[in-house]
Amino acid sequence: MYVESVGVVGGGTMGGDIATVFLLAGIPTVVRDVDADRLEKVRQHIEGRFSERTRRGRLSTPEAERRLAVLQLTTGWEPFQHVDLAIEAVPENMSLKRAVLSELDRALPPLSLIASNTSALSITEMGRATNRPARVAGFHFFFPATVMRLIEIVSGEDTAPDTALTLVRVAEEIHKLPVRVKECPGFVVNRVLMRSLTEVFRFQEATGLPPAAIDRAVVESRAAPMGPFQLCDALGLDVALDVGRTLEHAYGERFRPGALIMERVQAGRLGQKTGSGFYEGQMPDPDPAEVDRARDLVRLQQLAAFTEAGRLVDDGIASPHDIDLALRAGAGLPLGPLAWADGEGLDTVKEELHVLQDRYGERFSVPSSLDRLVGSGSLGSGSGRGYHVYRRVGS
Ligand SMILES: NC(=O)c1ccc[n+]([C@@H]2O[C@H](COP(=O)([O-])OP(=O)(O)OC[C@H]3O[C@@H](n4cnc5c(N)ncnc54)[C@H](O)[C@@H]3O)[C@@H](O)[C@H]2O)c1
């Protein structure tokens, strides 16, 4: 089907930005919130994003006015009778989301699609609150949605292939990078990112090194664009802890959040939004000797990210291409973890994991996809084949 109009339910942090993205692409968009004051803030937010673009010469004023004219704000359901795709962005709570989806089911035309921006909840469970589970999928934007290019398109057990395909086309139309993912807690990006953050927290606990030394070592190694503790301060420590707990519940102790983050959250130190988290304002200058000691973490973190990405391949959650693309676009990694392992040599990575498994236990166990690849002589980019296929120049 062709999506000519969009409805966004929930005009909070994500909903306002999601509506902006559709309006910038010239797609008529209606935003519903239960809170009328919130809708006024949505209007101001969207107008603000548009005027940034006109100021920078990226959009002419008449064009901005034309695109803004197709924004509708409502506290009711009436305008949804003309919507082809509705995206819910209400708070992360299953009973609320199921109630919203069931209302959407009644308000939308029968062939329209329903998508959820959930970060972690089951699409299958949400879809079954409607009479159109085949037309329900995840459409997971990253914060801030106007800037981040990635969208994880999540298929639940009942999602029809056509629904996912339509959403891929919609994502492309709004100039985003879609990756297709099968439902699992954390999907791709949060699952791999949180596994690697958990390893950072454990390393910090074991060594007692200050967060600033660890952040500096990670950034200097160019393994990630931002230090892990700075990232948590930006995301919100409560949000990171919440995701960590959900994943621990789903996958076990390899996602156990560290004591440090729990202490900070209990003390109300939630990061930038409360003025203090792992840091109070600016990151202090670390002691160079401690930065040196923190360098051991970088490889540990890369191997932890790789093992989780390998498990995603084992479970058939997404293709190696989509996993690496998601982590580059959604987490800013310079290289996807599977391509990283291909470059290191898969036999080398496997040997290292054996050593780490002996030392730390199951959290570093070898993914079965890695076993299979090494067993068949696909040893990574040096051998022309690994998680990805590499063509040699001239061959
Ligand atoms: N904030 C992030 O960084 C982020 C990133 C990716 C995904 N998500 C997901 O996006 C969703 C929304 O998160 P958020 O941070 O924007 O939440 P938020 O709390 O900022 O906004 C939620 C909005 O939904 C409105 N709302 C509540 N019940 C409603 C209803 N029945 N009908 C219409 N509106 C209703 C609220 O008034 C509020 O304005 C969640 O599922 C979250 O997990 C959030």
The ligand as an SDF file (V2000), in Angstrom:
LIG
                    3D

 44 48  0  0  0  0  0  0  0  0999 V2000
   12.7830    8.8970   24.7740 N   0  0  0  0  0  0  0  0  0  0  0  0
   13.6020    8.1420   24.0570 C   0  0  0  0  0  0  0  0  0  0  0  0
   14.8300    8.3580   24.0110 O   0  0  0  0  0  0  0  0  0  0  0  0
   13.0490    7.0010   23.2460 C   0  0  0  0  0  0  0  0  0  0  0  0
   13.7980    6.4780   22.1810 C   0  0  0  0  0  0  0  0  0  0  0  0
   13.2450    5.4710   21.3840 C   0  0  0  0  0  0  0  0  0  0  0  0
   11.9870    4.9820   21.6860 C   0  0  0  0  0  0  0  0  0  0  0  0
   11.2900    5.4810   22.7450 N   0  0  0  0  0  0  0  0  0  0  0  0
    9.9420    4.9450   22.9940 C   0  0  0  0  0  0  0  0  0  0  0  0
    8.9910    5.8940   22.5150 O   0  0  0  0  0  0  0  0  0  0  0  0
    7.8000    5.8250   23.3010 C   0  0  0  0  0  0  0  0  0  0  0  0
    7.4770    7.2060   23.8240 C   0  0  0  0  0  0  0  0  0  0  0  0
    8.5300    7.6640   24.6120 O   0  0  0  0  0  0  0  0  0  0  0  0
    8.7110    9.2190   24.9870 P   0  0  0  0  0  0  0  0  0  0  0  0
   10.0460    9.3200   25.6230 O   0  0  0  0  0  0  0  0  0  0  0  0
    8.3720   10.0690   23.8090 O   0  0  0  0  0  0  0  0  0  0  0  0
    7.5570    9.3770   26.1100 O   0  0  0  0  0  0  0  0  0  0  0  0
    6.9790   10.7450   26.7260 P   0  0  0  0  0  0  0  0  0  0  0  0
    6.5610   10.4050   28.1090 O   0  0  0  0  0  0  0  0  0  0  0  0
    7.9120   11.8800   26.5020 O   0  0  0  0  0  0  0  0  0  0  0  0
    5.6690   11.0500   25.8340 O   0  0  0  0  0  0  0  0  0  0  0  0
    4.5140   10.2600   25.8650 C   0  0  0  0  0  0  0  0  0  0  0  0
    3.3310   11.1370   25.4630 C   0  0  0  0  0  0  0  0  0  0  0  0
    2.2090   10.2670   25.3010 O   0  0  0  0  0  0  0  0  0  0  0  0
    1.0680   10.9750   25.7780 C   0  0  0  0  0  0  0  0  0  0  0  0
    0.0090    9.9960   26.0550 N   0  0  0  0  0  0  0  0  0  0  0  0
   -0.1540    9.2080   27.1300 C   0  0  0  0  0  0  0  0  0  0  0  0
   -1.2710    8.4320   26.9560 N   0  0  0  0  0  0  0  0  0  0  0  0
   -1.8010    8.7520   25.7530 C   0  0  0  0  0  0  0  0  0  0  0  0
   -2.9320    8.2850   25.0070 C   0  0  0  0  0  0  0  0  0  0  0  0
   -3.7320    7.3470   25.4860 N   0  0  0  0  0  0  0  0  0  0  0  0
   -3.1830    8.8490   23.8000 N   0  0  0  0  0  0  0  0  0  0  0  0
   -2.3740    9.8290   23.3250 C   0  0  0  0  0  0  0  0  0  0  0  0
   -1.2820   10.2990   23.9800 N   0  0  0  0  0  0  0  0  0  0  0  0
   -0.9980    9.7580   25.1720 C   0  0  0  0  0  0  0  0  0  0  0  0
    1.5610   11.7400   26.9920 C   0  0  0  0  0  0  0  0  0  0  0  0
    0.6970   12.8210   27.2970 O   0  0  0  0  0  0  0  0  0  0  0  0
    2.9420   12.1840   26.4900 C   0  0  0  0  0  0  0  0  0  0  0  0
    2.8720   13.4710   25.8570 O   0  0  0  0  0  0  0  0  0  0  0  0
    8.0660    4.7780   24.3860 C   0  0  0  0  0  0  0  0  0  0  0  0
    7.5700    3.5470   23.9630 O   0  0  0  0  0  0  0  0  0  0  0  0
    9.5930    4.7500   24.4600 C   0  0  0  0  0  0  0  0  0  0  0  0
   10.0910    3.5050   24.9260 O   0  0  0  0  0  0  0  0  0  0  0  0
   11.7720    6.4990   23.5210 C   0  0  0  0  0  0  0  0  0  0  0  0
  1  2  1  0
  2  3  2  0
  2  4  1  0
  4  5  1  0
  4 44  2  0
  5  6  2  0
  6  7  1  0
  7  8  2  0
  8  9  1  0
  8 44  1  0
  9 10  1  0
  9 42  1  0
 10 11  1  0
 11 12  1  0
 11 40  1  0
 12 13  1  0
 13 14  1  0
 14 15  2  0
 14 16  1  0
 14 17  1  0
 17 18  1  0
 18 19  2  0
 18 20  1  0
 18 21  1  0
 21 22  1  0
 22 23  1  0
 23 24  1  0
 23 38  1  0
 24 25  1  0
 25 26  1  0
 25 36  1  0
 26 27  1  0
 26 35  1  0
 27 28  2  0
 28 29  1  0
 29 30  1  0
 29 35  2  0
 30 31  1  0
 30 32  2  0
 32 33  1  0
 33 34  2  0
 34 35  1  0
 36 37  1  0
 36 38  1  0
 38 39  1  0
 40 41  1  0
 40 42  1  0
 42 43  1  0
M  CHG  2   8   1  16  -1
M  END
$$$$
